[in-house]
């Protein structure tokens, strides 16, 4: 007979390992390569001691001359807070009772819930990896006066069913807390939501920002934070450690220094990053339009396209041995040149079920005939060598 205890045991012993394995290895081809570690965690913070520059106590001299003066390697502490990653499933009492004498129906019920949780978790973790940690999901350009719709710059980070919070000038709009995306017209970048407030008008479009429910400023410190315009990164001032900061470059498209976006340009960027950091990028990520351009000019001089296989069955073309990944979360007209060996996902623990005081993981929602279970992980990303990473803005018309 199926009971709450049966359900809890299944979630703990059958589903947890499978979920953890998929969330650790099947998020994104790049994210999947990042090492996970529990080191350098102090309380709620991650503090990573990072060396920069070379040891200066090196030199040559005469046979009986003075030895080189010591000049030890310099270090700086990168600091960030462990982020709280949650995923919740919900099962109704009616559904449990309906399947209490049918193990097959019960397994189907749990499997459907877990598949849905996995799909949502994979999407959002991949989105966070390319985000800046603020959780902002896009820029609103206009708001409809006739229905609950608005137009955004890009819908790649949005899916139907997402529950959102809207902020007006940085203040949560109570009438738009926990609204749901009901429909997305990707051809026109139009998003429809379940409700909107009287303040949510085109006049205020530029004032509004929207986030996953409860997630504002609480997401993973992703690639967007590394390449962003904030004055600080991992608790240090960028200006004080310029040699540690990432490589940012915009292709020149006018004047005597005009550059053509071709294989020579890409190789030059890879070389520049290696020269300034000592590390060559081992992967390139870009949006579709840039990816297709790269395939075109590689095909022009190569009879057979080099390819690289990633875990999960994903295959990519390679440029000079460096895999090129097409990713919908990349900014338009950009190349991300990354050395993934310089990243770590620091975690307090692997994925676990949030437990009640009595050790149970299913809890009844007060006042409702439903039971929920929450998957949790406390972690954040740190790049130990931001200067080994590059963001290149390109012009495809060149």
C-alpha positions in Angstrom: 0.0 0.0 0.0 1.3 3.4 -1.0 1.7 5.9 1.9 3.5 9.2 2.6 6.3 7.1 4.1 6.6 5.1 0.9 6.7 8.3 -1.2 9.4 9.8 1.1 11.5 6.6 0.9 11.3 6.6 -2.9 12.4 10.2 -3.1 15.3 9.6 -0.8 16.6 6.2 -2.0 15.5 6.0 -5.7 15.2 9.5 -7.1 17.8 11.6 -5.2 20.9 9.9 -6.7 19.5 10.0 -10.2 18.5 13.7 -9.9 21.9 14.7 -8.4 23.7 12.9 -11.2 21.8 14.7 -13.9 21.9 18.1 -12.3 25.7 17.7 -11.9 26.5 16.4 -15.4 23.7 17.5 -17.8 23.1 21.2 -17.3 25.2 22.8 -20.1 28.2 21.5 -22.1 30.4 24.1 -20.5 28.9 24.1 -17.0 29.2 20.3 -17.0 33.0 20.5 -17.3 33.4 22.7 -14.2 35.0 21.0 -11.1 32.9 20.8 -7.9 34.6 21.2 -4.5 33.7 21.7 -0.9 37.0 23.4 0.0 37.5 27.1 0.8 34.1 27.4 2.5 34.0 29.4 5.7 30.6 29.6 7.3 28.2 31.0 4.7 31.1 32.4 2.5 33.5 31.1 0.0 37.0 32.6 0.3 39.5 31.6 -2.4 43.1 32.7 -2.1 44.2 33.6 -5.7 47.8 34.2 -6.8 48.5 36.7 -9.5 51.6 37.7 -11.4 54.8 35.7 -11.2 57.2 35.1 -8.4 59.7 38.0 -8.7 62.6 36.3 -7.0 64.1 35.0 -10.2 67.2 36.2 -12.0 70.7 35.4 -13.3 74.0 36.8 -12.3 77.7 36.3 -12.2 79.5 33.3 -10.6 80.3 35.2 -7.4 77.7 37.9 -7.5 74.7 38.7 -5.3 71.7 36.3 -5.4 68.4 37.6 -6.7 66.3 39.5 -4.1 63.2 37.7 -2.9 59.9 38.9 -4.3 57.2 36.4 -3.5 54.0 35.8 -5.4 51.2 38.2 -4.7 47.8 37.0 -3.5 44.3 38.3 -3.2 41.1 36.8 -1.6 38.1 36.3 -3.8 35.0 36.3 -1.7 31.4 35.4 -2.4 28.4 34.1 -0.5 27.0 30.6 -0.9 23.8 30.9 -3.0 20.7 29.0 -2.0 19.4 26.8 -4.8 15.9 25.3 -4.4 13.6 23.1 -6.4 10.2 22.1 -5.2 7.7 19.4 -6.2 4.1 19.2 -5.1 1.8 16.2 -4.8 -1.8 16.3 -3.9 -3.4 14.1 -1.2 -5.9 13.0 -3.8 -3.3 11.8 -6.2 -1.5 9.8 -3.4 -4.8 8.2 -2.3 -5.8 7.5 -5.9 -2.6 5.5 -6.5 -2.3 3.9 -3.0 -3.2 0.5 -4.3 -1.5 0.8 -7.7 2.3 1.0 -7.5 2.6 1.6 -11.2 0.4 4.6 -11.0 2.4 5.9 -8.1 5.7 5.5 -9.8 4.3 7.3 -12.9 3.1 10.1 -10.6 6.5 10.6 -8.9 8.4 10.2 -12.2 6.3 12.9 -13.8 6.9 15.3 -11.0 10.7 14.6 -10.9 11.0 15.0 -14.7 9.3 18.4 -14.5 11.6 19.4 -11.6 14.7 18.3 -13.6 13.6 20.1 -16.7 13.1 23.4 -14.8 16.2 23.0 -12.8 18.5 22.3 -15.8 17.1 25.3 -17.7 17.5 27.7 -14.8 20.9 26.5 -13.8 22.2 27.0 -17.3 20.6 30.4 -17.5 22.2 31.4 -14.2 25.6 30.2 -15.5 25.5 32.9 -18.2 23.8 35.5 -16.0 25.3 38.1 -13.7 24.0 37.0 -10.4 21.2 39.7 -10.1 18.7 37.3 -11.7 17.4 40.0 -14.2 15.7 38.1 -17.0 15.6 40.9 -19.7 14.9 44.4 -20.6 11.3 45.6 -21.2 10.9 47.9 -24.2 7.1 48.3 -24.2 4.0 47.3 -22.3 0.6 46.7 -23.8 -2.3 48.9 -22.7 -4.9 46.3 -23.9 -3.8 43.0 -22.3 -1.3 41.5 -19.9 1.7 41.5 -22.3 5.0 43.3 -22.7 7.9 43.2 -25.2 11.4 42.3 -24.1 14.8 42.4 -25.8 15.3 38.6 -25.7 13.1 35.7 -24.7 15.9 33.0 -24.5 15.8 33.1 -20.7 12.0 32.8 -20.4 9.7 29.9 -20.5 5.9 29.4 -20.0 5.1 28.5 -16.4 7.9 30.7 -14.9 6.7 32.5 -11.7 8.1 36.1 -11.7 8.5 39.1 -9.4 8.4 42.6 -11.0 10.3 45.5 -9.5 9.5 49.2 -10.2 12.7 51.3 -9.7 14.1 48.6 -7.5 11.0 48.2 -5.3 8.8 45.1 -5.5 5.4 45.8 -7.1 3.1 43.9 -4.7 0.5 43.5 -7.5 3.1 41.7 -9.6 4.6 39.4 -7.0 4.4 35.8 -8.1 2.8 36.3 -11.5 3.1 33.5 -14.1 4.2 33.5 -17.7 1.2 32.2 -19.6 2.4 32.6 -23.2 5.4 33.7 -25.2 5.4 34.9 -28.8 9.1 34.4 -29.6 8.7 35.9 -33.1 7.8 39.3 -31.6 9.5 38.8 -28.2 6.1 39.3 -26.6 5.5 37.8 -23.1 2.0 37.3 -21.6 1.6 37.1 -17.8 -1.3 36.2 -15.5 -1.7 39.7 -14.0 -0.3 43.2 -14.1 -0.6 46.3 -11.9 -1.9 49.8 -12.8 1.7 51.1 -12.7 2.9 48.5 -15.3 2.5 50.8 -18.4 4.8 51.8 -21.2 5.5 55.0 -19.5 7.3 53.0 -16.8 8.7 50.3 -19.0 12.3 51.3 -18.5 11.8 51.4 -14.7 10.7 47.8 -14.4 12.9 44.7 -14.0 11.7 41.2 -13.5 13.1 38.1 -11.8 12.3 34.5 -10.9 10.2 34.6 -7.7 12.3 35.5 -4.7 15.6 35.3 -6.7 16.6 39.0 -7.1 20.3 39.3 -6.3 20.4 35.7 -5.1 21.5 33.7 -8.2 24.9 32.1 -9.0 27.7 34.5 -9.8 27.7 33.6 -13.5 29.7 34.7 -16.6 27.7 37.9 -16.8 29.2 39.0 -13.5 32.7 38.4 -14.7 32.3 40.4 -17.9 29.9 43.0 -16.4 30.4 46.7 -15.7 30.3 46.6 -11.9 33.2 48.2 -10.1 33.8 45.1 -8.0 34.2 41.4 -8.7 34.3 38.7 -5.9 34.6 41.5 -3.3 37.6 43.3 -4.8 37.8 46.5 -6.8 38.4 45.9 -10.5 40.5 49.0 -10.8 42.9 47.8 -8.1 43.5 44.5 -9.8 43.4 45.3 -13.5 45.7 42.5 -14.5 43.3 40.0 -13.1 40.2 41.3 -15.0 38.8 39.6 -18.1 39.7 40.4 -21.6 37.1 42.7 -23.2 37.4 43.5 -26.9 35.2 45.0 -29.6 36.0 44.4 -33.2 37.0 47.5 -35.1 34.7 48.1 -38.1 35.8 51.6 -39.4 38.9 53.6 -40.0 42.4 52.4 -40.8 42.3 49.7 -38.2 39.2 48.0 -39.6 39.1 44.3 -38.7 37.4 41.4 -40.6 35.6 38.8 -38.6 37.3 35.7 -39.9 39.6 32.9 -38.7 42.6 35.2 -38.3 40.6 37.5 -36.1 39.5 34.6 -33.8 43.0 33.2 -33.6 44.3 36.7 -32.7 41.8 37.0 -29.8 42.8 33.5 -28.5 46.5 34.5 -28.7 45.9 37.9 -26.9 44.2 36.1 -24.0 47.0 33.6 -23.7 49.7 36.3 -23.8 48.1 38.4 -21.1 47.1 35.5 -18.8 49.4 32.6 -19.6 46.4 30.4 -20.3 44.7 29.7 -23.6 40.9 29.4 -23.7 39.8 25.8 -24.1 36.2 26.5 -25.3 34.3 29.1 -27.2 30.6 29.9 -26.7 28.5 32.1 -29.0 24.9 32.7 -30.1 23.5 31.1 -33.2 24.3 33.9 -35.7 28.0 33.9 -34.8 28.2 30.1 -34.7 26.9 29.8 -38.3 29.4 32.4 -39.5 32.2 30.5 -37.9 31.0 27.2 -39.5 30.9 29.0 -42.9 34.5 30.2 -43.0 35.9 27.0 -41.4 34.1 25.1 -44.2 35.7 27.3 -46.8 39.2 26.1 -46.0 38.6 22.7 -44.4 37.2 19.8 -46.3 36.1 18.1 -43.1 35.0 20.0 -40.0 36.8 19.1 -36.8 34.4 18.2 -34.0 34.4 17.6 -30.3 32.0 15.4 -28.4 30.7 16.4 -24.9 29.0 14.4 -22.2 25.3 14.0 -22.9 25.7 13.4 -26.6 26.4 17.0 -27.7 28.8 17.5 -30.6 30.4 20.8 -31.6 32.7 22.0 -34.3 36.2 22.9 -33.3 38.4 25.9 -34.2 42.2 25.1 -34.0 41.3 22.4 -31.6 39.1 24.6 -29.4 35.4 23.5 -29.3 32.9 26.1 -30.4 29.5 25.8 -28.6 26.3 27.4 -29.8 24.3 28.7 -26.8 21.1 30.6 -26.7 22.0 32.4 -23.4 25.0 34.2 -25.0 24.7 37.9 -25.8 24.0 38.7 -29.4 27.1 39.2 -31.6 29.6 38.0 -29.0 32.2 35.3 -28.6 32.9 34.0 -25.1 36.4 32.6 -24.9 36.7 30.6 -21.7 39.3 28.5 -19.9 36.9 26.2 -17.9 39.8 24.8 -15.9 39.9 28.1 -14.0 36.3 27.7 -12.7 35.1 25.9 -9.6 31.6 25.3 -8.3 32.1 25.6 -4.5 29.4 23.8 -2.6 28.5 23.1 1.0 26.9 19.8 0.0 25.6 18.0 -3.0 21.9 18.1 -3.8 19.8 17.0 -0.8 16.2 17.0 0.2 15.2 19.7 2.8 14.1 17.9 5.9 11.6 18.6 8.7 12.5 18.4 12.4 11.5 14.7 12.3 13.6 13.9 9.3 10.7 13.7 6.9 10.9 15.5 3.5 7.3 15.8 2.5 5.4 18.5 4.3 1.7 19.6 4.0 1.0 23.1 2.8 -0.9 24.7 5.6 -4.5 25.0 4.7 -4.2 22.9 1.5 -4.5 19.2 0.7 -1.1 19.1 -0.9 2.4 17.9 0.1 5.6 19.4 -1.1 9.3 18.3 -1.1 12.2 20.7 -1.7 15.6 19.9 -3.2 18.4 22.1 -2.0 22.0 22.9 -2.7 24.2 25.7 -1.3 26.9 26.7 -3.8 28.4 29.5 -6.0 30.8 29.8 -8.9 34.2 31.4 -8.7 36.6 31.9 -11.6 40.2 31.7 -10.3 41.6 33.4 -13.4 39.2 36.0 -14.8 42.0 37.3 -17.0 42.0 33.9 -18.8 38.4 34.6 -20.0 37.4 36.9 -22.9 34.3 38.5 -24.2 34.6 39.6 -27.8 31.9 41.7 -29.5 31.9 41.2 -33.3 30.3 42.5 -36.4 28.9 39.8 -38.7 28.7 42.2 -41.7 32.5 42.6 -41.9 
